[in-house]
Amino acid sequence: MHSAPASLAIVFGVIIVALSIASGLIWLERRLLAVWQDRYGPNRVGPFGLLQVLADMIKIITKEDWVPPFADAAVFVLAPVAILVPVLLTFAVITYAPGIAVADLNIGLLFFLAMSSLTVYGVVLAGWASDSKYSLLGSMRAAAQMLSYEVFMSLSLMGVVMLAGSFDLKTIVDSQKDLWYIVPQLPGMLIFLMAGIAETRRLPFDLPEAEGELVAGFHSEYSGMKFALFFVEEYLGITLISILIAVLFLGGWQGPLLPPLLWLALKTLLFICFFILLRATFPRPRYDQLMSFGWKVMLPLSLLNLVITGGIVLATR
Amino acid sequence: MGATVQENGADLELLRELRERFPGAGFAAEPAGQSPPTIWAPPEILPEVLRHLKSGAAQTYATLYDLTAVDERLRRHRPDQPAGDFTLAYHLLSLERNRELRVKTALAGEKPHTASIVDIWPAANWYEREAWDMFGIVFDGHPHLRRILLPPTWEGHPLRKEHPARATEMPPFQLPDAREVQEEEALKFRPEDWGIKRTHDDTDFLFLNVGPQHPGTHGLLRIVLELDGEVIVDAMPDIGFHHRGAEKMGERQTWHTYIPYTDRIDYLGGVLNNLPYVMAVERLAGIEVPERAQVIRVMLAELFRIASHLVWYGTFAQDVGTMSPVFYMFTDRERLFDIIAAICGDRMHPNWFRIGGVAQDLPRGWEELVRDFIAYLPARLKEYDRIVMQNRIFKGRTKGVGAYSLADAIEWGVTGPGLRACGLAWDLRKRRPYSGYEQFEFEIPTATTGDCYDRAQVRVAEIYQSLRIVGQCVDNMPAGPCKADHPLTTPPPRERTLHDIETLITHFLQAGWGPVMPPGEATAAVEGAKGINSYYLISDGGATPYRVRIRTPSFPHLQMIPLISRGSMIPDLLAILGSMDYVLADVDR
């Protein structure tokens, strides 16, 4: 274990880095989308428009802190917190590099799954407390979507758990020394990726927000800093899923020459860009199509993956 | 729409048939050569006559194309027309036989009554509401005779001649808080007003107000949805938020100065809107448009069709959630606008057509600009096909969604790509060529099932056909004048103004007051980007029109929303709206 000051440094380091990445992603996403959409994106404030995020933050912080008169005020204020905290907590159990982790939990993966189940509460509460029909429809969609995609999200990870024989993220990374799990667990990874997009409610699975249909879905009524929390949560979620993919399937910090932390960052960035590319590319399926895709295609596939992996593990042991 | 000898023959035959069928009733026909052929029927038996014309007659007319009224009280030149204070004009169309007919009826009194024909043509619903809203004509038996384009609190009926046309004729507009509250209250949706129950078998329906400010409605449109979960039980469109009184403005502008207003009817169509108006005026004045002007008109009209379809393409992709295509297509449209600006001097609303021709000849070097664009676009369209039309999620969202049958389309007055997606290759440019379209080679794209995907496919294919037409314009642009040599053209010809005083005086009057059109009526229609767009003009021998009726395609299309969205889900509604390609300015005028 680290000394107390070192632990504190890691805790704050993780929070600060995670939050800066989340805000940095706003810039990255806007610039990348612009590149893919034949336009410039924010390029005026600071070098390459990097300070745009700062300008946006100042703007959003100084906005009126408004609670709609028809909303359930207490829940309305708490919902953004309820959605952000579980995501932030998950960052605590990830081992970023040998020795760099807030908590080396031996059930780290389970902890992540538990926390990701909690975020749905934030979404549903936000929609419910807003007392607006669009928000309600959005949170109804969110509840159904996140609950169903969670089922096979956990199932898709069990293949990795079987191969590594542990729920501990550090052990999982260590066990990929010779072969990254992307090779034996490719179906698992693809399923986890899709479930991850659904969990973070990103296009093509952004039905709870669906700006063309539900205005902004569950957070239609939010503005100012409370709205920003939803925004930050979305980007934290993307980062989290990308880190987890890197850790679970791409050998985490492992890699030649470069320092471990940089390796993890590079692998994570790759998937973050992939998330953004998806947003630039895909249309949005309909609610019932999304559900039947989840239950009828993804769930059987993840079960099949589980059975086959189990069989191989049994046979080779 | 050009009248032919056979048509007038059929007209007389029809009159004979009607007189046999309804003995004793006074039918009359307007003089031969009127386009469309027009007959007068007495108001008492009008519903029966229309029912007969729809299904019983030897030559039936399946579509109610337009229904409008005219306030005749101040009109001076009405030879051979039955007396009356208001005239109702029912414009019928038979797509199958490519024939049309206008049935008029004369109504007497300040607050005339007549029977509704909603039970004959459900599409008459909105048209009758519009006639009530604008003229105060009461349609007995109409299920919901209430205002449609104007706010429910409006006083008076604006297209009546006693209603002022200018803001300066009315007291200054004020919106005190009390009035604002009152206006908002009037807009509140009460299901009971529409005969809708709030519950059914223990199910409480959710009423969702989509619009008038909503990212998916493409403008100021309000649709109240009755929802069971996310399933649409019923939909009530509420239009009129974009109403600018374009028809009333026609009665105070001169024939020439009304052209810019037409640009803005279907605001994505630009000069495509000028065309039916100037064609109708030219018909009134008897102007023959020179060949070069016709080809320039066709070329610009087709370029605007492409521009309009590109906007639709991108926004439709966005309606089903694809974010990027709209940027690509707007970039292409920007290139197109560069060409249009080089020719016309303006982008979206160039106001370029003139009575008798176009404003100016083509600039030097225009061929190269247009050729570059024709060479550039197809490769881009192929790419769009891959990212939009071939995308599996896109197909899942649009195939089998919002379908209507060909019979429904004919019944509800659907025209344009929405009609052709049902399998009927009916395009005005082919079936009733105007402005020289008969000389061009192009095909009419069709599809089979009439769902959202098919409508999209037809429009995409139409972009290619329009490119073909534009290519033929570039290759075969005739030489000659770009404006007719006729005293009623605008601006009037002035080559000889400094040679003799007579021409100078005429020019002075023409330029000052605008041309005076001979009294009469004229109708002209074009295949717009969204469907058939036609202008019905009445001249009372003045410098301004007596009545301007604009029949737009978006109006009947929007009326179908409840019919095709019942039973589908909220996201389907957005796909349906996107696939319809309406413009609210085109609906509300």
Chai-1 contact restraints between the chains, C-beta under 6 A:
chainA,res_idxA,chainB,res_idxB,connection_type,confidence,min_distance_angstrom,max_distance_angstrom,comment,restraint_id
A,Q37,B,S324,contact,1.0,0.0,6.0,A-B,restraint_1
A,Q37,B,F327,contact,1.0,0.0,6.0,A-B,restraint_2
A,D38,B,F327,contact,1.0,0.0,6.0,A-B,restraint_3
A,D38,B,T331,contact,1.0,0.0,6.0,A-B,restraint_4
A,K133,B,L208,contact,1.0,0.0,6.0,A-B,restraint_5
A,E211,B,P215,contact,1.0,0.0,6.0,A-B,restraint_6
A,G212,B,P215,contact,1.0,0.0,6.0,A-B,restraint_7
A,G212,B,G216,contact,1.0,0.0,6.0,A-B,restraint_8
A,G212,B,D319,contact,1.0,0.0,6.0,A-B,restraint_9
A,G212,B,L574,contact,1.0,0.0,6.0,A-B,restraint_10
A,E213,B,G216,contact,1.0,0.0,6.0,A-B,restraint_11
A,E213,B,I570,contact,1.0,0.0,6.0,A-B,restraint_12
A,E213,B,P571,contact,1.0,0.0,6.0,A-B,restraint_13
A,E213,B,L574,contact,1.0,0.0,6.0,A-B,restraint_14
A,A280,B,S324,contact,1.0,0.0,6.0,A-B,restraint_15
A,P283,B,V320,contact,1.0,0.0,6.0,A-B,restraint_16
A,P283,B,G321,contact,1.0,0.0,6.0,A-B,restraint_17
A,P283,B,T322,contact,1.0,0.0,6.0,A-B,restraint_18
A,P283,B,I393,contact,1.0,0.0,6.0,A-B,restraint_19
A,P283,B,F394,contact,1.0,0.0,6.0,A-B,restraint_20
A,R284,B,G321,contact,1.0,0.0,6.0,A-B,restraint_21
A,P285,B,I393,contact,1.0,0.0,6.0,A-B,restraint_22
A,R286,B,R397,contact,1.0,0.0,6.0,A-B,restraint_23
A,R286,B,P571,contact,1.0,0.0,6.0,A-B,restraint_24
A,Q289,B,G396,contact,1.0,0.0,6.0,A-B,restraint_25
